Amino acid sequence: MDNYVIVDFKSLDDTVQDLVRHAVQVRKNAYCPYSNYAVGAAILTQDDSKVYTGCNIENVALSPSICAERAAVPKAVSDGYLKFKMIAIVAHQQESFTAPCGVCRQILSEFCGSDGDIEIYLSKPAMDKVLCTKLSQLLPLAFVSFKKDSAAK
């Protein structure tokens, strides 16, 4: 497939490495007593490269649970940041990488950078290999509103 590449962590630039490290660190705060599946996310804002982090927060009723990505986004938005350059997501799967769920993909699509996309870096806590892709590859037919352009102004 042409929509992603897997690279060595050490081959990534310092900004991406730092973002992955932030996601690894915040993953330790995940509240996941039901699944025991901890996820951390770190978002880099476009305007001044500020990092916002989030971890998954589970609830016994399941539907109120919050993904790591959706924990990080409101923190950035509440500080006035509406354009994201990249996001790193860290979780542990033996054979694969953990990508954002469909809801998180749609939420992220609301805050794409000025190039209309968000770089996505998926890693495991060991930070040996990183899957690199873009939101447009994971959500090629995102729902958009004809009013979206005026909503962020």
Salt bridges, closest charged atoms under 4 A:
ASP8 OD1 - LYS129 NZ 2.44
ASP18 OD2 - HIS22 ND1 3.67
